[in-house]
Structures are given as structure tokens and as C-alpha cells.
Amino acid sequence: MAIEISEKTIKHEFIEKINELSGQDIYKCFQCGTCGGACPMSGQMEILPRKIMRMLQLGMAQSISELETGWECASCHSCSVNCPRGIDLARVMEAVRLLILRKNINKIEPSRLPEDVVRELPQIALVAGFRKLTS
């Protein structure tokens, strides 16, 4: 029984952290799918935003951290503008990325980028990418 309580505590802490970082109440989402329909990146995502929201509600931290969906979010706010419940999903996705980055797990390693790629990319793209994808 102690293990079950421990797992519940971990799940609760994860959910509270997502709510705190995003400023959103993830329990308001009822998975209507409007966010996925509005998302320009939904074709590239492993799972749609409504499924991420359900996984968040269930406290599935490990499963979420293994997905690419949070990284593929363009933070364009199309989902947020169209959400009938007023949830800013872009902020929720940012919170997901932040929790992963806080574990010091970089999505990309800047020092491993080829010199010719770095030379050709606009500096603003590099800065934006580093802010989003590194701790």
C-alpha cells in the first residue's frame, strides 16, 4: 500500500507542477479535439494535444517525457485561441518542456551541431532553438 500512496503522491506533485508552471487548470480539458484541429503541427505530432492533456491529467510524467509532441509544438497559440474551455495549451506544452529540461536533459546539444549548419542558420533561429530545447 505504501508504494501505491507514493505513486499517487508523485502523480499529484507532477500535476501540481504543470498547473503551477503553466498557470492553467489541466482538469478543465475534456478532450474535445478542437486543439488538434487548430494545430498546424498536428500532422508531425506522435499524439494530438488532447491526448497529451489526458495523459497530464492522469499524471503520466514518464510517458509524456518520452514523447516528441511537446517539442514539436510551435507555440503558435492556435490551440489556445480555439479552446472552448479557455485553456492556454501552448503554456501547458511549455511547462512540459520545462520539466524535462529541469532534469538537465537537452533536446539538442549545441556543441554537436555541425559548423556549416551553425554558419548558415539565422542567429535568431539559433537563439530561439537554444531557449526552447536546452536547459
N, CA and C atoms as a LAMMPS dump frame, in Angstrom:
ITEM: TIMESTEP
0
ITEM: NUMBER OF ATOMS
405
ITEM: BOX BOUNDS ff ff ff
-5.0000000000000000e+02 5.0000000000000000e+02
-5.0000000000000000e+02 5.0000000000000000e+02
-5.0000000000000000e+02 5.0000000000000000e+02
ITEM: ATOMS id mol type element x y z
1 1 1 N 0.817 -1.201 0
2 1 2 C 0 0 0
3 1 3 C 0.859 1.264 0
4 2 1 N 2.007 1.211 0.653
5 2 2 C 2.879 2.385 0.717
6 2 3 C 3.379 2.774 -0.664
7 3 1 N 3.637 1.789 -1.524
8 3 2 C 4.095 2.085 -2.881
9 3 3 C 2.999 2.802 -3.651
10 4 1 N 1.772 2.357 -3.5
11 4 2 C 0.648 2.987 -4.196
12 4 3 C 0.479 4.444 -3.762
13 5 1 N 0.586 4.69 -2.458
14 5 2 C 0.474 6.058 -1.954
15 5 3 C 1.608 6.909 -2.507
16 6 1 N 2.81 6.338 -2.551
17 6 2 C 3.961 7.045 -3.084
18 6 3 C 3.741 7.423 -4.548
19 7 1 N 3.236 6.489 -5.349
20 7 2 C 2.969 6.772 -6.761
21 7 3 C 1.904 7.849 -6.908
22 8 1 N 0.876 7.812 -6.072
23 8 2 C -0.163 8.833 -6.116
24 8 3 C 0.415 10.2 -5.766
25 9 1 N 1.315 10.22 -4.788
26 9 2 C 1.945 11.477 -4.387
27 9 3 C 2.775 12.049 -5.532
28 10 1 N 3.537 11.18 -6.193
29 10 2 C 4.362 11.621 -7.319
30 10 3 C 3.481 12.171 -8.429
31 11 1 N 2.405 11.469 -8.751
32 11 2 C 1.485 11.93 -9.791
33 11 3 C 0.883 13.274 -9.419
34 12 1 N 0.464 13.402 -8.177
35 12 2 C -0.14 14.659 -7.725
36 12 3 C 0.86 15.807 -7.817
37 13 1 N 2.102 15.561 -7.399
38 13 2 C 3.141 16.596 -7.467
39 13 3 C 3.41 17.006 -8.909
40 14 1 N 3.437 16.039 -9.827
41 14 2 C 3.655 16.323 -11.242
42 14 3 C 2.53 17.204 -11.789
43 15 1 N 1.306 16.839 -11.494
44 15 2 C 0.145 17.6 -11.973
45 15 3 C 0.157 19.009 -11.396
46 16 1 N 0.449 19.125 -10.116
47 16 2 C 0.515 20.444 -9.481
48 16 3 C 1.622 21.298 -10.098
49 17 1 N 2.746 20.688 -10.437
50 17 2 C 3.86 21.424 -11.037
51 17 3 C 3.479 21.931 -12.429
52 18 1 N 2.801 21.095 -13.216
53 18 2 C 2.336 21.52 -14.539
54 18 3 C 1.37 22.694 -14.382
55 19 1 N 0.427 22.583 -13.458
56 19 2 C -0.536 23.668 -13.225
57 19 3 C 0.174 24.947 -12.783
58 20 1 N 1.166 24.796 -11.907
59 20 2 C 1.898 25.963 -11.397
60 20 3 C 2.71 26.643 -12.498
61 21 1 N 3.472 25.856 -13.263
62 21 2 C 4.324 26.422 -14.308
63 21 3 C 3.524 27.043 -15.451
64 22 1 N 2.409 26.411 -15.795
65 22 2 C 1.619 26.896 -16.929
66 22 3 C 0.591 27.947 -16.525
67 23 1 N 0.193 27.929 -15.265
68 23 2 C -0.875 28.824 -14.832
69 23 3 C -2.237 28.365 -15.323
70 24 1 N -2.315 27.114 -15.751
71 24 2 C -3.548 26.567 -16.325
72 24 3 C -4.072 25.426 -15.456
73 25 1 N -5.384 25.233 -15.479
74 25 2 C -6.007 24.106 -14.8
75 25 3 C -6.23 23.018 -15.837
76 26 1 N -5.36 22.01 -15.839
77 26 2 C -5.447 20.973 -16.863
78 26 3 C -6.718 20.144 -16.743
79 27 1 N -7.345 20.177 -15.586
80 27 2 C -8.583 19.411 -15.403
81 27 3 C -9.782 20.028 -16.121
82 28 1 N -9.629 21.25 -16.6
83 28 2 C -10.721 21.877 -17.364
84 28 3 C -10.889 21.242 -18.741
85 29 1 N -9.848 20.593 -19.243
86 29 2 C -9.889 19.986 -20.576
87 29 3 C -10.76 18.733 -20.567
88 30 1 N -11.657 18.652 -21.552
89 30 2 C -12.487 17.451 -21.673
90 30 3 C -12.235 16.735 -22.995
91 31 1 N -11.072 16.957 -23.579
92 31 2 C -10.59 16.274 -24.771
93 31 3 C -11.558 16.357 -25.952
94 32 1 N -12.021 17.556 -26.264
95 32 2 C -12.951 17.737 -27.379
96 32 3 C -12.253 17.61 -28.732
97 33 1 N -10.94 17.871 -28.774
98 33 2 C -10.178 17.74 -30.008
99 33 3 C -10.037 19.024 -30.812
100 34 1 N -10.623 20.107 -30.343
101 34 2 C -10.532 21.379 -31.061
102 34 3 C -9.071 21.827 -31.204
103 35 1 N -8.275 21.586 -30.182
104 35 2 C -6.865 21.995 -30.204
105 35 3 C -6.112 21.306 -31.347
106 36 1 N -6.32 20.016 -31.495
107 36 2 C -5.646 19.259 -32.554
108 36 3 C -6.092 19.692 -33.939
109 37 1 N -7.376 20.053 -34.056
110 37 2 C -7.893 20.521 -35.34
111 37 3 C -7.321 21.87 -35.736
112 38 1 N -6.967 22.682 -34.732
113 38 2 C -6.423 24.014 -35
114 38 3 C -4.901 24.015 -35.131
115 39 1 N -4.269 22.955 -34.69
116 39 2 C -2.804 22.907 -34.623
117 39 3 C -2.175 22.689 -35.998
118 40 1 N -1.291 23.613 -36.43
119 40 2 C -0.625 23.425 -37.722
120 40 3 C 0.444 22.325 -37.684
121 41 1 N 0.818 21.897 -36.491
122 41 2 C 1.858 20.877 -36.341
123 41 3 C 1.289 19.487 -36.048
124 42 1 N -0.023 19.362 -35.986
125 42 2 C -0.625 18.083 -35.58
126 42 3 C -0.23 16.923 -36.491
127 43 1 N 0.056 17.195 -37.741
128 43 2 C 0.48 16.135 -38.661
129 43 3 C 1.852 15.566 -38.332
130 44 1 N 2.672 16.328 -37.603
131 44 2 C 4.007 15.883 -37.236
132 44 3 C 4.053 15.281 -35.832
133 45 1 N 2.985 15.456 -35.058
134 45 2 C 2.989 15.006 -33.669
135 45 3 C 2.669 13.518 -33.558
136 46 1 N 3.33 12.872 -32.605
137 46 2 C 3.066 11.46 -32.333
138 46 3 C 1.633 11.263 -31.838
139 47 1 N 1.241 12.129 -30.917
140 47 2 C -0.131 12.109 -30.422
141 47 3 C -0.636 13.543 -30.386
142 48 1 N -1.922 13.711 -30.506
143 48 2 C -2.515 15.042 -30.557
144 48 3 C -2.546 15.697 -29.171
145 49 1 N -2.642 17.021 -29.138
146 49 2 C -2.621 17.736 -27.86
147 49 3 C -3.684 17.264 -26.86
148 50 1 N -4.855 16.893 -27.333
149 50 2 C -5.898 16.45 -26.392
150 50 3 C -5.467 15.187 -25.654
151 51 1 N -4.699 14.339 -26.312
152 51 2 C -4.215 13.126 -25.651
153 51 3 C -3.123 13.458 -24.64
154 52 1 N -2.295 14.442 -24.968
155 52 2 C -1.286 14.908 -24.005
156 52 3 C -1.996 15.444 -22.76
157 53 1 N -3.056 16.211 -22.972
158 53 2 C -3.8 16.758 -21.839
159 53 3 C -4.364 15.639 -20.963
160 54 1 N -4.863 14.593 -21.579
161 54 2 C -5.397 13.471 -20.796
162 54 3 C -4.276 12.767 -20.041
163 55 1 N -3.145 12.592 -20.683
164 55 2 C -2.002 11.977 -20.014
165 55 3 C -1.535 12.835 -18.84
166 56 1 N -1.572 14.151 -19.008
167 56 2 C -1.222 15.051 -17.914
168 56 3 C -2.202 14.892 -16.757
169 57 1 N -3.481 14.831 -17.071
170 57 2 C -4.499 14.662 -16.034
171 57 3 C -4.295 13.366 -15.254
172 58 1 N -3.771 12.356 -15.915
173 58 2 C -3.522 11.067 -15.269
174 58 3 C -2.15 11.007 -14.587
175 59 1 N -1.36 12.065 -14.747
176 59 2 C -0.047 12.124 -14.109
177 59 3 C 0.991 11.222 -14.739
178 60 1 N 0.894 10.995 -16.029
179 60 2 C 1.795 10.077 -16.744
180 60 3 C 3.101 10.778 -17.147
181 61 1 N 3.852 11.226 -16.155
182 61 2 C 5.059 12.018 -16.385
183 61 3 C 6.084 11.294 -17.249
184 62 1 N 6.373 10.052 -16.944
185 62 2 C 7.398 9.315 -17.685
186 62 3 C 7.001 9.136 -19.146
187 63 1 N 5.769 8.755 -19.392
188 63 2 C 5.305 8.551 -20.771
189 63 3 C 5.363 9.849 -21.569
190 64 1 N 4.986 10.946 -20.939
191 64 2 C 4.999 12.246 -21.614
192 64 3 C 6.425 12.664 -21.95
193 65 1 N 7.355 12.411 -21.037
194 65 2 C 8.747 12.825 -21.287
195 65 3 C 9.39 12.032 -22.422
196 66 1 N 8.846 10.883 -22.758
197 66 2 C 9.388 10.066 -23.847
198 66 3 C 8.831 10.45 -25.211
199 67 1 N 7.812 11.3 -25.237
200 67 2 C 7.185 11.713 -26.494
201 67 3 C 7.878 12.92 -27.095
202 68 1 N 7.755 13.087 -28.391
203 68 2 C 8.293 14.251 -29.102
204 68 3 C 7.266 15.38 -29.208
205 69 1 N 6.024 15.093 -28.877
206 69 2 C 4.929 16.044 -29.098
207 69 3 C 5.19 17.404 -28.461
208 70 1 N 5.66 17.43 -27.24
209 70 2 C 5.925 18.709 -26.569
210 70 3 C 6.967 19.548 -27.285
211 71 1 N 7.905 18.88 -27.931
212 71 2 C 8.966 19.577 -28.655
213 71 3 C 8.506 20.035 -30.031
214 72 1 N 7.515 19.371 -30.575
215 72 2 C 7.025 19.713 -31.904
216 72 3 C 6.018 20.859 -31.866
217 73 1 N 5.539 21.188 -30.686
218 73 2 C 4.621 22.321 -30.534
219 73 3 C 5.336 23.602 -30.978
220 74 1 N 4.705 24.344 -31.873
221 74 2 C 5.298 25.58 -32.396
222 74 3 C 5 26.783 -31.517
223 75 1 N 4.235 26.6 -30.463
224 75 2 C 3.835 27.688 -29.56
225 75 3 C 3.152 28.822 -30.316
226 76 1 N 2.336 28.456 -31.292
227 76 2 C 1.656 29.458 -32.117
228 76 3 C 0.347 29.924 -31.486
229 77 1 N -0.117 29.224 -30.473
230 77 2 C -1.335 29.551 -29.718
231 77 3 C -2.634 29.326 -30.482
232 78 1 N -2.594 28.637 -31.617
233 78 2 C -3.828 28.314 -32.337
234 78 3 C -4.745 27.464 -31.466
235 79 1 N -4.16 26.526 -30.753
236 79 2 C -4.942 25.654 -29.87
237 79 3 C -5.601 26.47 -28.762
238 80 1 N -4.836 27.397 -28.201
239 80 2 C -5.321 28.209 -27.091
240 80 3 C -6.466 29.125 -27.517
241 81 1 N -6.327 29.721 -28.682
242 81 2 C -7.353 30.639 -29.193
243 81 3 C -8.66 29.901 -29.45
244 82 1 N -8.563 28.658 -29.882
245 82 2 C -9.751 27.894 -30.251
246 82 3 C -10.321 27.031 -29.13
247 83 1 N -9.651 26.929 -28.009
248 83 2 C -10.103 26.07 -26.919
249 83 3 C -11.408 26.596 -26.318
250 84 1 N -12.476 25.786 -26.348
251 84 2 C -13.753 26.238 -25.792
252 84 3 C -13.726 26.385 -24.271
253 85 1 N -12.73 25.814 -23.616
254 85 2 C -12.608 25.898 -22.16
255 85 3 C -11.63 26.99 -21.731
256 86 1 N -11.009 27.673 -22.719
257 86 2 C -10.101 28.772 -22.411
258 86 3 C -8.742 28.343 -21.873
259 87 1 N -8.338 27.122 -22.166
260 87 2 C -7.042 26.631 -21.697
261 87 3 C -5.961 27.076 -22.673
262 88 1 N -4.882 27.615 -22.148
263 88 2 C -3.748 28.013 -22.98
264 88 3 C -2.812 26.805 -23.09
265 89 1 N -3.085 25.952 -24.072
266 89 2 C -2.32 24.722 -24.242
267 89 3 C -0.857 24.988 -24.579
268 90 1 N -0.587 26.081 -25.236
269 90 2 C 0.805 26.419 -25.559
270 90 3 C 1.607 26.596 -24.266
271 91 1 N 0.995 27.173 -23.257
272 91 2 C 1.668 27.331 -21.961
273 91 3 C 1.831 25.981 -21.266
274 92 1 N 0.874 25.098 -21.447
275 92 2 C 0.977 23.755 -20.867
276 92 3 C 2.133 23.001 -21.525
277 93 1 N 2.234 23.097 -22.846
278 93 2 C 3.336 22.429 -23.561
279 93 3 C 4.682 23.009 -23.121
280 94 1 N 4.723 24.301 -22.896
281 94 2 C 5.954 24.939 -22.401
282 94 3 C 6.313 24.374 -21.027
283 95 1 N 5.323 24.174 -20.174
284 95 2 C 5.564 23.605 -18.849
285 95 3 C 6.111 22.181 -18.955
286 96 1 N 5.586 21.408 -19.889
287 96 2 C 6.08 20.048 -20.12
288 96 3 C 7.556 20.097 -20.511
289 97 1 N 7.88 20.98 -21.448
290 97 2 C 9.289 21.105 -21.88
291 97 3 C 10.176 21.549 -20.718
292 98 1 N 9.705 22.494 -19.926
293 98 2 C 10.494 22.992 -18.794
294 98 3 C 10.804 21.89 -17.794
295 99 1 N 9.811 21.058 -17.491
296 99 2 C 10.046 19.972 -16.535
297 99 3 C 11.08 18.984 -17.047
298 100 1 N 11.077 18.731 -18.34
299 100 2 C 12.077 17.827 -18.922
300 100 3 C 13.456 18.485 -18.885
301 101 1 N 13.516 19.76 -19.26
302 101 2 C 14.796 20.465 -19.27
303 101 3 C 15.368 20.627 -17.866
304 102 1 N 14.508 20.723 -16.866
305 102 2 C 14.982 20.851 -15.484
306 102 3 C 15.696 19.592 -14.997
307 103 1 N 15.534 18.508 -15.714
308 103 2 C 16.26 17.279 -15.394
309 103 3 C 17.627 17.287 -16.07
310 104 1 N 17.993 18.431 -16.675
311 104 2 C 19.257 18.605 -17.407
312 104 3 C 19.383 17.641 -18.577
313 105 1 N 18.265 17.439 -19.256
314 105 2 C 18.251 16.627 -20.466
315 105 3 C 17.986 17.569 -21.63
316 106 1 N 19.024 17.925 -22.368
317 106 2 C 18.866 18.809 -23.508
318 106 3 C 18.261 18.052 -24.684
319 107 1 N 17.371 18.698 -25.388
320 107 2 C 16.786 18.101 -26.587
321 107 3 C 17.819 18.09 -27.719
322 108 1 N 18.606 19.137 -27.792
323 108 2 C 19.725 19.19 -28.737
324 108 3 C 20.977 19.565 -27.95
325 109 1 N 22.122 19.218 -28.471
326 109 2 C 23.377 19.597 -27.847
327 109 3 C 24.078 20.574 -28.781
328 110 1 N 24.086 21.869 -28.414
329 110 2 C 24.646 22.892 -29.304
330 110 3 C 26.073 22.605 -29.772
331 111 1 N 26.882 22.045 -28.907
332 111 2 C 28.284 21.793 -29.283
333 111 3 C 28.416 20.699 -30.345
334 112 1 N 27.364 19.935 -30.558
335 112 2 C 27.412 18.858 -31.557
336 112 3 C 26.853 19.267 -32.918
337 113 1 N 26.383 20.488 -33.036
338 113 2 C 25.874 20.96 -34.324
339 113 3 C 27.042 21.182 -35.277
340 114 1 N 26.927 20.709 -36.502
341 114 2 C 27.997 20.925 -37.479
342 114 3 C 28.226 22.417 -37.738
343 115 1 N 29.479 22.792 -37.908
344 115 2 C 29.832 24.204 -38.12
345 115 3 C 29.111 24.808 -39.316
346 116 1 N 28.997 24.062 -40.41
347 116 2 C 28.353 24.615 -41.597
348 116 3 C 26.861 24.887 -41.343
349 117 1 N 26.226 24.084 -40.517
350 117 2 C 24.824 24.319 -40.173
351 117 3 C 24.697 25.587 -39.331
352 118 1 N 25.559 25.716 -38.34
353 118 2 C 25.533 26.892 -37.465
354 118 3 C 25.799 28.161 -38.268
355 119 1 N 26.732 28.098 -39.207
356 119 2 C 27.102 29.253 -40.024
357 119 3 C 25.929 29.716 -40.896
358 120 1 N 25.129 28.776 -41.39
359 120 2 C 24.039 29.097 -42.313
360 120 3 C 22.744 29.531 -41.624
361 121 1 N 22.535 29.121 -40.393
362 121 2 C 21.282 29.446 -39.71
363 121 3 C 21.246 30.9 -39.25
364 122 1 N 20.097 31.529 -39.334
365 122 2 C 19.98 32.888 -38.787
366 122 3 C 20.196 32.852 -37.275
367 123 1 N 20.864 33.833 -36.741
368 123 2 C 21.168 33.845 -35.308
369 123 3 C 19.906 33.784 -34.457
370 124 1 N 18.857 34.441 -34.903
371 124 2 C 17.62 34.43 -34.133
372 124 3 C 17.054 33.021 -34.036
373 125 1 N 17.222 32.219 -35.081
374 125 2 C 16.756 30.829 -35.058
375 125 3 C 17.57 30.017 -34.061
376 126 1 N 18.858 30.255 -34.025
377 126 2 C 19.714 29.549 -33.068
378 126 3 C 19.329 29.905 -31.633
379 127 1 N 19.171 31.182 -31.358
380 127 2 C 18.825 31.622 -30.008
381 127 3 C 17.468 31.059 -29.591
382 128 1 N 16.489 31.143 -30.485
383 128 2 C 15.155 30.622 -30.169
384 128 3 C 15.204 29.112 -29.926
385 129 1 N 15.942 28.4 -30.752
386 129 2 C 16.073 26.961 -30.581
387 129 3 C 16.763 26.592 -29.286
388 130 1 N 17.819 27.316 -28.945
389 130 2 C 18.532 27.03 -27.709
390 130 3 C 17.644 27.316 -26.488
391 131 1 N 16.866 28.377 -26.539
392 131 2 C 15.968 28.696 -25.431
393 131 3 C 14.92 27.606 -25.237
394 132 1 N 14.429 27.091 -26.325
395 132 2 C 13.358 26.095 -26.247
396 132 3 C 13.891 24.696 -25.953
397 133 1 N 15.058 24.349 -26.46
398 133 2 C 15.496 22.97 -26.468
399 133 3 C 16.653 22.632 -25.534
400 134 1 N 17.176 23.614 -24.793
401 134 2 C 18.286 23.323 -23.882
402 134 3 C 17.996 23.868 -22.501
403 135 1 N 18.641 23.253 -21.516
404 135 2 C 18.429 23.694 -20.136
405 135 3 C 19.401 24.776 -19.737
